[in-house]
Amino acid sequence: MTEFTGGNHITLLRCGEAYFPALLEAIAAARREIFLEAYIFADDAIGRAVAAALADAARRGVRARVLVDGFGARHFIATFGDLLRAAGVAVLVFRLEIARFSGAFRLRRHRLRRLHRKLVAIDRRIAFIGGINIIDDYNVPFHIGPRFDYCVRIEGPLLAPIWDTLRRDWEKVAWASFKRRDRLPANDLPDPPVAGFQQAAFLLRNSIRHRNTIANAYLEAMRAARVSIVIANAYFFPGLRFRRALTNAARRGIRVTVLLQGKSDHPLLHHASQALYGLLLRAGVRIFEYQRGFLHAKVAVIDQKWATVGSFNIDPFSLFLARESNVAVLDSPFAVELDASLRQAIANDAKELTLNILERLPWHSRLLRWLCYGLVCLMTALGVRERKAEDKNGSS
């Protein structure tokens, strides 16, 4: 059961055009401490602006710490390491990818688990959670159009577990990097005050303790749905429980709408996902593919009362391997706002897929999708096996 905390003020931010000005303003106003976690920290105008803001904060005495993923941000140290460290910013890399192509055909456990979170907390009074990396909206693969994504700005008591998670992440990665405990000084910041009236829950996915927390929150909310379910997800390859929850909801009369990528940077997963469309459509799920650009969102709204925003994709990577974070919000005005934004994108920028369209596809197109489906299933099984082996060896 998801546990919600009251007293929060949560603001929805659509795309980088809303997020990055808010982030830069919060960094500029920081007085004590900054934690930033990102999967990608790009060398573009946005990345350089955020790096400069962090350096300025450190030079005025703010304790700034940046943790990036060793694969998603594999060029970060070469690009920004000297600048940030010279200014006094502490920098760590989660599972540094040293030899990207070494042993490329071997499935190695340490390469499977990534830090996929997009988290920032400042002075234990403001946090940002979502799907937006430190990268310009227009810095996209294959020039497929600007990113469409969300994050939230959080004030209130929910800052406490977010802050504690960031501190624990830092200490664990420091130990893994240097083989010694890097205990941070005792927290000297005040408890986050009540800032509003919204109820929210901070949701994690990691290897053991919170392995299914985000997935279970989705399932719990979908099973309780009475009117509508709207999901927008960038990488969509749901497991059996998730598929059943969607199809069962549609069969009992819930309006289920799913917005997925129409232009993908991962063709294998995209084709594999399309192999599932028939099953969902026959149950009554409506499927739309986003056409205006690069759908990168990981959000959902249920009954215009419950909503979630975060980094969690409904695919094997997020379900089984990556470290993820979402916020669930139990607040009608917030849910209505996100719902309206998604429905606007569906109406203006997406194309509906129907059974009639699928049935008219040539045989070789259908065959490609099922071949990709089988390959992704095989890769998922191998990944789960490696995860279990690593868990047995004591990974957390």
C-alpha positions as CSV (number, residue, x, y, z in Angstrom):
1,M,0.0,0.0,0.0
2,T,1.4,3.4,-1.0
3,E,1.9,5.7,2.0
4,F,1.2,9.4,1.3
5,T,2.5,12.4,3.2
6,G,0.5,15.6,3.4
7,G,1.5,19.2,3.5
8,N,3.3,19.4,0.2
9,H,3.2,21.9,-2.7
10,I,3.9,20.2,-6.0
11,T,4.2,22.1,-9.3
12,L,4.0,20.3,-12.7
13,L,6.7,21.4,-15.1
14,R,6.3,20.4,-18.8
15,C,9.6,19.9,-20.8
16,G,12.9,21.5,-20.3
17,E,11.6,24.9,-21.2
18,A,9.8,25.0,-17.9
19,Y,12.2,22.8,-15.8
20,F,15.6,24.4,-16.5
21,P,14.7,28.0,-15.6
22,A,13.2,26.7,-12.4
23,L,16.2,24.5,-11.7
24,L,18.8,27.3,-12.4
25,E,16.8,29.7,-10.2
26,A,16.8,27.2,-7.3
27,I,20.5,26.6,-7.7
28,A,21.2,30.3,-7.7
29,A,19.2,30.7,-4.5
30,A,20.9,27.7,-2.7
31,R,22.6,28.6,0.6
32,R,23.7,25.3,2.2
33,E,23.7,22.1,0.2
34,I,22.8,20.7,-3.3
35,F,22.5,17.1,-4.4
36,L,22.0,16.3,-8.1
37,E,21.6,12.9,-9.7
38,A,21.3,12.4,-13.4
39,Y,21.5,9.6,-15.9
40,I,22.6,12.0,-18.7
41,F,24.5,15.3,-18.2
42,A,25.1,16.5,-21.8
43,D,27.8,18.8,-23.2
44,D,25.3,21.3,-24.7
45,A,23.9,24.7,-23.8
46,I,21.8,23.3,-20.9
47,G,24.6,21.1,-19.5
48,R,27.0,24.0,-19.6
49,A,24.5,26.3,-17.9
50,V,23.8,23.9,-15.1
51,A,27.5,23.1,-14.6
52,A,28.3,26.8,-14.4
53,A,25.5,27.3,-11.9
54,L,26.7,24.5,-9.7
55,A,30.3,25.9,-9.8
56,D,29.1,29.3,-8.8
57,A,27.1,27.8,-5.9
58,A,30.2,25.9,-4.7
59,R,32.4,29.0,-4.9
60,R,30.0,30.9,-2.6
61,G,30.2,28.1,0.0
62,V,27.4,25.8,-0.9
63,R,28.1,22.1,-0.5
64,A,27.4,20.9,-4.0
65,R,27.4,17.2,-4.9
66,V,26.8,15.7,-8.4
67,L,26.3,11.9,-9.0
68,V,25.9,10.8,-12.6
69,D,25.6,7.4,-14.3
70,G,28.8,5.9,-15.8
71,F,27.1,4.9,-19.0
72,G,24.5,7.6,-19.7
73,A,26.9,10.3,-18.7
74,R,30.1,8.6,-19.7
75,H,31.7,11.8,-21.1
76,F,30.8,13.9,-18.0
77,I,34.2,13.7,-16.2
78,A,36.1,14.6,-19.4
79,T,33.8,17.4,-20.1
80,F,32.9,18.9,-16.8
81,G,35.1,17.2,-14.2
82,D,37.9,19.7,-14.0
83,L,35.6,22.7,-14.0
84,L,33.4,21.4,-11.2
85,R,36.1,20.1,-9.0
86,A,38.2,23.3,-9.3
87,A,35.2,25.2,-8.1
88,G,34.7,22.8,-5.1
89,V,31.9,20.7,-6.4
90,A,32.1,17.0,-5.3
91,V,31.6,14.6,-8.2
92,L,31.0,10.9,-8.3
93,V,30.2,8.4,-11.1
94,F,27.9,5.4,-10.6
95,R,29.5,2.3,-12.2
96,L,31.9,4.0,-14.5
97,E,31.9,2.6,-18.0
98,I,35.7,2.4,-18.6
99,A,35.8,0.3,-21.8
100,R,32.6,0.8,-23.6
101,F,33.3,-1.8,-26.3
102,S,35.4,-4.2,-24.3
103,G,33.6,-7.5,-24.1
104,A,30.7,-6.0,-26.0
105,F,29.2,-9.4,-26.7
106,R,29.4,-10.6,-23.1
107,L,26.6,-9.8,-20.7
108,R,28.4,-8.5,-17.7
109,R,26.5,-7.8,-14.5
110,H,28.1,-4.5,-13.6
111,R,27.0,-3.1,-16.9
112,L,23.3,-3.9,-16.5
113,R,22.4,-1.8,-13.5
114,R,22.3,1.9,-14.1
115,L,21.4,5.0,-12.1
116,H,18.4,6.2,-14.1
117,R,17.1,8.7,-11.6
118,K,16.7,12.4,-12.3
119,L,16.7,13.9,-8.8
120,V,17.8,17.3,-7.4
121,A,17.4,18.5,-3.8
122,I,18.4,21.9,-2.6
123,D,18.8,23.0,1.0
124,R,16.2,20.4,2.1
125,R,13.5,22.8,1.0
126,I,13.1,22.3,-2.8
127,A,13.4,19.1,-4.9
128,F,12.9,18.2,-8.5
129,I,11.9,14.7,-9.7
130,G,11.0,13.6,-13.2
131,G,12.1,12.1,-16.5
132,I,14.2,15.1,-17.7
133,N,17.9,14.7,-17.9
134,I,20.4,17.5,-18.0
135,I,20.1,17.9,-21.7
136,D,18.5,20.4,-24.1
137,D,15.0,19.5,-25.4
138,Y,16.3,19.7,-29.0
139,N,19.4,17.6,-28.4
140,V,17.8,14.4,-29.6
141,P,18.9,11.3,-31.5
142,F,18.3,11.1,-35.2
143,H,16.8,14.7,-35.2
144,I,13.4,13.3,-34.5
145,G,12.0,16.4,-32.9
146,P,12.0,18.0,-29.4
147,R,11.6,15.9,-26.2
148,F,8.2,15.8,-24.6
149,D,8.7,15.1,-20.9
150,Y,7.7,16.2,-17.4
151,C,9.1,16.8,-14.0
152,V,7.8,18.3,-10.7
153,R,9.0,20.9,-8.3
154,I,8.4,19.8,-4.7
155,E,8.2,21.7,-1.4
156,G,7.1,20.3,1.9
157,P,7.6,17.2,4.2
158,L,8.2,14.9,1.2
159,L,11.7,16.5,1.0
160,A,12.8,14.4,4.0
161,P,12.8,10.9,2.4
162,I,14.1,12.4,-0.9
163,W,17.0,14.1,1.0
164,D,17.8,10.9,2.9
165,T,17.9,8.9,-0.3
166,L,20.3,11.2,-1.9
167,R,22.6,11.1,1.1
168,R,22.5,7.3,1.2
169,D,23.2,7.1,-2.6
170,W,26.2,9.3,-2.2
171,E,27.7,7.3,0.6
172,K,27.1,4.0,-1.1
173,V,28.7,5.1,-4.4
174,A,31.6,6.7,-2.5
175,W,32.2,3.4,-0.8
176,A,32.0,1.5,-4.1
177,S,34.4,3.9,-5.8
178,F,37.0,4.3,-3.1
179,K,36.4,1.1,-0.9
180,R,35.9,3.3,2.1
181,R,32.9,4.7,3.9
182,D,32.5,8.4,3.0
183,R,30.1,9.3,5.8
184,L,28.6,12.7,5.2
185,P,28.5,15.1,8.1
186,A,25.4,14.9,10.3
187,N,22.5,16.7,8.7
188,D,22.4,20.3,9.9
189,L,19.5,21.4,7.9
190,P,16.0,22.0,9.4
191,D,13.1,19.7,8.7
192,P,11.1,20.6,5.6
193,P,8.2,22.8,6.7
194,V,4.6,22.3,5.6
195,A,4.2,24.1,2.2
196,G,0.8,23.2,0.9
197,F,-2.1,20.8,1.0
198,Q,-1.1,18.1,-1.4
199,Q,-0.6,14.4,-0.5
200,A,2.3,12.7,-2.2
201,A,4.5,9.7,-1.9
202,F,8.2,9.3,-2.9
203,L,8.7,6.0,-4.8
204,L,12.0,4.2,-5.4
205,R,13.1,1.3,-7.4
206,N,16.4,-0.3,-6.5
207,S,17.7,-3.8,-6.3
208,I,16.3,-5.3,-3.1
209,R,14.4,-3.3,-0.6
210,H,12.4,-1.3,-3.2
211,R,12.5,-3.7,-6.1
212,N,8.8,-3.5,-6.9
213,T,7.7,-0.3,-5.2
214,I,6.9,1.8,-8.3
215,A,5.4,-1.0,-10.3
216,N,3.2,-2.0,-7.3
217,A,2.0,1.6,-6.9
218,Y,1.0,1.6,-10.6
219,L,-0.8,-1.7,-10.2
220,E,-2.6,-0.7,-7.0
221,A,-3.9,2.5,-8.6
222,M,-5.0,0.8,-11.8
223,R,-6.9,-1.9,-10.0
224,A,-8.7,0.8,-8.0
225,A,-9.6,2.8,-11.1
226,R,-13.2,3.6,-11.6
227,V,-13.3,5.9,-14.7
228,S,-10.1,6.5,-16.6
229,I,-6.4,5.5,-16.9
230,V,-4.1,7.7,-19.0
231,I,-0.4,6.5,-19.3
232,A,2.4,8.2,-21.3
233,N,5.5,6.2,-21.4
234,A,8.7,6.4,-23.5
235,Y,9.8,2.7,-23.4
236,F,6.8,0.4,-23.1
237,F,7.2,-3.3,-22.7
238,P,5.0,-4.3,-19.8
239,G,5.3,-7.6,-18.0
240,L,2.4,-10.0,-17.5
241,R,1.0,-8.4,-14.3
242,F,1.0,-4.9,-15.9
243,R,-0.6,-6.1,-19.1
244,R,-3.3,-7.9,-17.1
245,A,-4.0,-4.8,-15.1
246,L,-4.5,-2.7,-18.2
247,T,-6.6,-5.2,-20.1
248,N,-8.8,-6.1,-17.0
249,A,-9.4,-2.4,-16.4
250,A,-10.5,-1.9,-20.1
251,R,-12.8,-4.9,-19.9
252,R,-14.6,-3.6,-16.9
253,G,-15.4,-0.4,-18.7
254,I,-12.5,1.9,-17.6
255,R,-11.3,4.2,-20.4
256,V,-7.7,3.2,-20.8
257,T,-5.5,5.4,-23.0
258,V,-1.8,4.8,-23.6
259,L,0.5,7.4,-25.3
260,L,3.7,5.8,-26.7
261,Q,6.6,6.8,-28.9
262,G,5.9,7.2,-32.6
263,K,9.6,8.1,-33.3
264,S,11.9,5.9,-31.3
265,D,15.7,5.9,-30.6
266,H,15.6,2.2,-29.7
267,P,14.0,0.4,-32.8
268,L,14.4,-3.1,-31.2
269,L,12.3,-2.3,-28.2
270,H,9.9,-0.1,-30.3
271,H,9.1,-3.0,-32.6
272,A,8.8,-5.5,-29.7
273,S,6.3,-3.1,-28.0
274,Q,4.2,-3.0,-31.1
275,A,3.9,-6.8,-31.0
276,L,1.8,-6.2,-27.9
277,Y,-0.6,-3.7,-29.5
278,G,-3.1,-6.3,-30.7
279,L,-3.6,-7.9,-27.3
280,L,-4.2,-4.4,-25.7
281,L,-6.5,-3.2,-28.5
282,R,-8.7,-6.3,-28.5
283,A,-9.3,-5.7,-24.7
284,G,-10.4,-2.1,-25.4
285,V,-7.2,-0.2,-24.7
286,R,-6.7,2.9,-26.9
287,I,-3.2,3.3,-28.2
288,F,-1.7,6.6,-29.6
289,E,1.8,7.2,-31.0
290,Y,3.3,10.6,-30.4
291,Q,4.4,12.2,-33.7
292,R,5.6,15.7,-33.0
293,G,8.9,14.8,-31.6
294,F,10.6,12.5,-29.1
295,L,8.3,11.3,-26.3
296,H,10.4,10.8,-23.2
297,A,7.7,11.1,-20.5
298,K,7.0,8.5,-17.8
299,V,3.7,9.7,-16.3
300,A,0.2,8.5,-15.6
301,V,-3.2,9.8,-14.4
302,I,-6.0,7.7,-12.9
303,D,-9.5,8.9,-12.4
304,Q,-8.2,12.5,-12.4
305,K,-7.3,12.0,-8.8
306,W,-4.0,10.0,-8.7
307,A,-1.0,10.9,-10.8
308,T,2.7,9.9,-11.0
309,V,5.7,11.6,-12.6
310,G,9.2,10.2,-12.6
311,S,12.0,8.3,-14.4
312,F,10.3,4.8,-14.4
313,N,9.7,3.3,-17.8
314,I,7.4,0.4,-18.2
315,D,10.0,-1.8,-19.6
316,P,12.5,-4.5,-18.4
317,F,15.3,-2.0,-17.8
318,S,13.2,0.0,-15.3
319,L,11.3,-3.0,-14.0
320,F,14.3,-5.2,-13.1
321,L,17.6,-3.4,-13.3
322,A,17.7,0.4,-13.0
323,R,17.6,2.7,-10.0
324,E,14.5,4.8,-10.5
325,S,12.4,7.4,-8.7
326,N,8.9,8.7,-9.1
327,V,6.5,10.8,-7.1
328,A,2.8,9.8,-6.7
329,V,0.4,12.6,-6.1
330,L,-3.0,12.2,-4.6
331,D,-4.5,15.5,-5.5
332,S,-7.3,16.3,-8.0
333,P,-6.1,19.7,-9.3
334,F,-2.7,18.3,-10.0
335,A,-4.0,15.2,-11.7
336,V,-6.5,17.2,-13.8
337,E,-3.7,19.5,-14.9
338,L,-1.5,16.6,-16.0
339,D,-4.5,14.8,-17.6
340,A,-5.3,17.9,-19.6
341,S,-1.7,18.3,-20.8
342,L,-1.6,14.6,-21.9
343,R,-5.0,14.8,-23.7
344,Q,-3.9,17.9,-25.5
345,A,-0.8,16.1,-26.7
346,I,-2.9,13.2,-27.8
347,A,-5.4,15.4,-29.7
348,N,-2.8,17.6,-31.4
349,D,0.4,15.6,-31.8
350,A,-0.4,11.9,-31.8
351,K,-1.9,9.3,-34.2
352,E,-4.2,6.5,-33.0
353,L,-3.4,2.9,-33.8
354,T,-6.4,0.6,-34.4
355,L,-6.8,-3.1,-35.0
356,N,-7.8,-2.3,-38.6
357,I,-4.4,-0.6,-39.1
358,L,-2.5,-3.5,-37.6
359,E,-4.3,-6.1,-39.6
360,R,-3.4,-4.3,-42.9
361,L,0.3,-4.4,-42.1
362,P,2.3,-6.5,-44.5
363,W,3.4,-10.0,-43.3
364,H,7.1,-9.0,-43.1
365,S,6.3,-6.1,-40.8
366,R,4.4,-8.3,-38.4
367,L,7.2,-10.9,-38.5
368,L,9.8,-8.2,-37.7
369,R,7.7,-7.2,-34.6
370,W,7.4,-10.7,-33.3
371,L,11.1,-11.4,-33.9
372,C,12.0,-8.3,-31.9
373,Y,9.5,-9.4,-29.2
374,G,11.2,-12.7,-28.9
375,L,14.7,-11.2,-28.7
376,V,13.6,-8.7,-26.1
377,C,12.1,-11.5,-24.0
378,L,15.3,-13.4,-24.3
379,M,17.4,-10.4,-23.2
380,T,15.0,-9.8,-20.3
381,A,15.4,-13.4,-19.1
382,L,19.2,-13.1,-19.2
383,G,19.0,-9.8,-17.4
384,V,16.8,-11.2,-14.7
385,R,19.2,-14.1,-14.3
386,E,22.1,-11.8,-13.9
387,R,20.2,-9.6,-11.4
388,K,19.5,-12.7,-9.3
389,A,23.1,-13.7,-9.4
390,E,24.2,-10.3,-8.3
391,D,21.6,-10.2,-5.5
392,K,22.9,-13.5,-4.3
393,N,26.4,-12.0,-4.1
394,G,25.1,-9.3,-1.8
395,S,24.5,-6.3,-4.1
396,S,22.1,-3.6,-2.9
